[in-house]
Amino acid sequence: MAEAYIVAAARTAGGRRGGRLKDWHPADLAAQVLDSLVARTGADPKLIDDVIMGCVTQGGQQANNIARNAVLASSLPESVPATSVDRQCGSSQQALQFAAQAVLSGTQDIIIAAGVESMTRVPMGMTSKLPYDAGLGTSMSPNMKARYPGVSFSQFAGAEMVAKKYDLSKDELDAYAYESHRRGAAATQAGSFTREIVPVAVTTEDGATEQHHVDEGIRFDASLDGIKGVKLLVDGGRLTAATSSQICDGASGVMVVSERGLKALGVEPIARVHHVSVFGEDPVIMLEAPINATRRALERAGMKIEDIDLYEVNEAFASIPTAWLKELNADPAKLNIHGGAIALGHPLGASGTKLMTTLVHALHTHGKRYGLQTMCEGGGLANVTIIERL
């Protein structure tokens, strides 16, 4: 039976908007991860069949097939092809799933699935505000809006709907956000991220050059009282900036190979892709799809939530993983054990393989077997990937 293996996983440390990664062109930043994956495996780069790269805002410096531009900015030979994927926040998780499917089909043997987003240089939503034809337009057509009254681009509105639907209090969400920072800080101080992070050179305000290797968004001095004191984003709502993911710059990637790929590279796998699926639901509430997507994935994989040792559920907003935990009756001690996007940042198109990188390394660090990753995505979508540590 064909298998898809992960042989390397790496990411940059996150950078705040306008922060330490602001001087990096996104193609150059992604190229750092591509080069690291090749170095970590000792792979002959000529053997790489394809690079599939997630990116959400494919405009400006991320236009014109950012994946190919990243390859051309890296040490990979020009014979390595590349394509860019947009499944909103799940873009690079989808890149991983496409890579696994290609390997499982037997049509390719060695693929890099990656993601990048410079939210400093290419602001979120930029491409949806561009002029179309003779006037201003939107990607939401009249027919789509007629079918789904109230549909919008606002994921924040969806997150508030989830908080209300699942009766999540502001106190619950504040406590969740605090725990994300606490876990992110503890993981950093324990060196849990050391193996997964690709250090990149940055220039400091005083002109010195140093290596960026710590996620810039973590508040090491975070307090629950401080988080509780952040004002609501809308009157009568439950979410604040402190219970929302941080705008972030970053890149990430994993190398996925077949049995033939393992032999060609002469490497040992670190994980096996056990299940991949994607699911769609109501685009108005938009962000609750991970709940039923996970139920469906577990059923198809012949597993129960108790079989999973660690979960990575993207913290786009605190209401999403909190609702997921309650509905799946999952163990909070297994969720985002090294913190999530509220503390570490959410670099949109890079978040999929970023979370996978953290999940793979966490399984090894803690000697666990099965990991599950899911994330909410614009348009009411959710990917689910289950892996087994090897």
N, C-alpha and C positions, 0 to 999 in steps of 0.2 A: 504494500500500500504506500502511495506517495506521501511524503511528509514535507512540511515547511518548517525550517529551523531558523532561529535567531542566533547569530554568531557574534554580534557586537551591537552595543547600544550606547549612544553618547548624546550629550546636549551641552549647550552653553549655559552658564549661569544667567538668570534673567537680568535685564536692565530696565530700570524705570523709564517712563517717557521723558525724553530729554536728559537721561542719565548717562551712565558709564558706557553704554553701547551706541550712543547717538552718532558717533563719527564713523560707524561701520555701515557701508553699503550693504543692503540685505543679501545680495548675491555673494559678496565677499565673506559675510558672516556665515552663510550656509556652506560655503566652500571649506571653511575651517572644520565643520563637522564631517563633511565628505572625506577630507584628508585624514581626519582622526580615525574614522571607521576603517579606512584602508590600512592605516598604520597599526591599529589594534589587531587586525587579523593577519597582517603580513601578506595581504592579497595582492596578486598581480592585477593592477587596475584594468588591464586590457581584457580581463575575464568578466568584468561586470557587464551584464546584459542590458541593464536599464537603471535609470534613476527616476523615481516617482516622488514628486515633492508637493506637499500641501502648502497652499498660500491662499488666504481669504481675499485680501484687497489687492487684486492683480492689476494695479495701475501705477503710474509714476515709476519709481525705481523697482517696482515689483511687476512691471508689465513685460510683455513680449517673451513669455515662457521663462519665468524666473528660474525654473529647474535647469534648463539648458544653460542659462547665463551663469548659474552657480557652478555647473560642471566646467564651463570654460574659464571660470575664475579659480578653479582648483588645480590640483596636480594631475587630475584624471586626463587620459588622452581624449582627443576630440572624437574618437570612434565610439565613445560611450554616449548613448542617446539619453534624452531626459524629457519628461513631460510634467506639467503642473496640474494639480487637482484642487477643486473647490467643492468641499461639502461643508462649507461654513466652519464652525469651530472644530468639527471632526475631520478636517481636510487631511491631516497627516495620519490620523488613525485609518482613514480610508486608503491612503497611500500604502500603509502597511497591509491592509486587507487585500488590495489589488496585487501587491507583491506576493503575498501568500497564495492567492488564487493562481497567479501566473506560474509559480513554482509547482503548485499542486497539479496544474494541468500538464506539466512536463514540457511546456514551450520555452521556459527560461529556467536558469539554474542559480544565478547570482544577481540579486537586485538590492539596491539601496532605496529604502523608503524613508523619506525625510520631510521636514517642514521648516518654514521660516516666516517670520513676520517682524518687520520693523515698524512698530506703531508710532514711533517718533517721526520717521521719514515719510511714511505712507499712512496718514491718519485713517482710522476706522470710518467706514462709510463714505470715503472720498469718491469712489467710483459710482455710487448711487446718486450722486449730486451733479454728475456731468451733464452737459446739454445733449439732447438727442434730436436729430433732424433739425427742424426749424425752431423748435421751442424746448422748454424744459420737460423732461419726462421722468418716469420711474419704472423700475423693473416689475412693479405690481400692475398687472393689466386690469382693465375694467372688468373683464370676465372673472378674474381671480378675486377681485374685491367684491363683486356681486355674489360669488359663491361663498366667500368667507367674510361677512361683515365684521368690521373691527380689526381685520388683519393689519399688521404694521411691521416695520423693521425693528421696533423697540423690544429688545429682549428683556429690558428692565420691566416693561409692562407685563410680560409673560411671567417673570420671576415673582412679581407681586401677586399675580393670579394664582400661582402655585402656592405661595405662602398662605393666601386666603383659603384656597380649596382644601388644603391639608391642615388648616388651623394651626399654623406655626406662629408662635408669638415672637415679638421682637426680642424678648429675653432669650428664647431658644436660639435665635439666629445670631445674636450678639455672642452668646456663649460658644457657639460653633466657630465663629470667626476668631475668637480669642484662642481656641484650641488649635486652629490652623497655624497661627503665629507661634504658639508655644511648641508645637510639634516641629515646625520648620526650623525654629531656632535650635531646638534640641538635636535635631538631625545634623544640622550644620556643625554645631559644636562637637558632636560625636564623630565627625568625619564620614557620616553616612553617604554624603554626596560626592566624596573625593574621587571615586572610581568612575563615576558617570559624567563628571563635568569636564568639558574641554576648555582649558584656560585660554583666553584671548587677550592680546595686548591692548591696553587703553591708555589714553593720555589724560592725566589728572589736571586739575585747574592750575596747578603751579608749573605745568609743562613736563612733569616727570612721566616716565613710562612704567607701567606696572601691569601685572596679570589680573584680569577680572575672573574670579573663580568662586565668588559668593553671591547668591541671589540677592539682588539689591533691594527687593521689596520687603524682606522680612523685618519686622519690628521686634528687635531683640528685647526691647523694654516695654512691649505691649502689656496693657493691663485691661482687665475686664471693665473697670470703671471708665477708663478712657474710651473704650469701644462703645460702651453704653451712652457716652456723652456726645457721640457724633449725631448730628441732626438727621431726621428723616429726609429722604429724597423727594417724597411727596407727602402732603398733609394726609393724615389718616393711614399712611402706608406702614410697612413693617421693615423695609430695607433701608440701609444707609450706604454711604461710600465704604464704610468699614466692613460691611457684610457683602460686598461685591468684589469680584476679581479685579486685580490690578492691571491696568494697561501696561504692556510689557514688550520689550524687544528681545528676540531670541531665535535660536535655531536648534534643531535636534534631528536624530536619525537612527535607524537600525538597519543592519544588513541581514537580509533574508535569503536563505539558500536551500537547495534541494539536497538529496543524498549525493548526487553527482557533484554538486557544488562543494559539499563538505570534503569529498575526496580531492577535488581539483585544488582547493585551498589548503588542504592538510590541517584543518582546524577542528576543534571540538565545539559542538553546539552548547549554548548556555540556556536555551529554552526552545520549546516546541510550540508551534501555534496549534492549539487544540480546537478552536472554534472561531468563526468569523460570521457576523451577520449585521444587517442594518434594518431599521424599522422607521416607519413614518406615522405621525398622528396629527391631530388638530394644529394648524399653523397659527392659530390665534393665541391660545395659551402657550403654545410653541415648545416649552422647555420641559414638559413632564414625560416626554417619550422614553427617556432612559428606564423608567419603571417597567413598562410593559415590554420594552425591548429586552431587558434583562430576564424577565419571566420567560419570554419566548426563546431566548438564547439558551437558558438553562434546560428548558424542556427539550430543545433540539439536540443539546449536547448530552442528554441523559443524566443531568446533574441536579443537585439541590444547592441552595445558597450555602448550606452548611458544609458543602464539599469545597468551597472556595476559601483559601487561606488569607488572601489579601485582596482588597478592592481599591481601585483608583476610579473615583467618580468626580469628574471635573467640577471644581468649585466656581462655576461661572457666577453664581450667587449662592449664598448660604442656604437658601430655601430648596435648592435642587438636591444636593446630597442628603439634606435632612429629611426631605419627603421620601427620597429613595430608601433611606434606612428604615423608616417607619413602615412603608408599604411592603418592602421585601422581608421585614422582620430580621434584618441583618445585624451583625455584631459591630457596634461602633468602634470597638477596639481594633478591628481589621481594616477600617476605612482610612485611606489617605494618611497612613501612619507616620509619614515624614512631612506632613503638611500638604497644602494644596494651593490652588491659584489665588486664594485670598491673601496668602502670605508670599507665595513664590512668584506670582504673576501668571498671566494668561496671554501668551503671544499668539493668539488666534491660530493661524495655520501651522504653527510649530507645536501646539499643545498636545496633539495626538501622540506623536512619537516621543515627546517630552515625558508625558505620563507613562508611556510604555517603558521608556528608559528607566525611570524611577521604579516602576513595578518590577522589572526584571532584576535590577540590582537589589531591591528590597527583599525579594524572594531568596536570593542568594545570601544576603546579609543575615537574614533571620531563619534560614534553613527551612523555608516553607515550600510547598509543592505547586499549588494552583493559584493563579491570579486572574482577576477579571477587571477589565477596563471598559468604562462607558462614559459618554458625555452628551449633554444636550447640545442641539445644533439649530441654527436658524432655519425656519421653514417647518419646524415640528419633526425633526429627525433625530436619530440616535444610533450610533454604532456600538456594537459589543464585540470585544475580543477576549477570548479566554486562552491563557497560555499555561504551559507546564514547565516548571524549572527542571533543567537537566544538569 
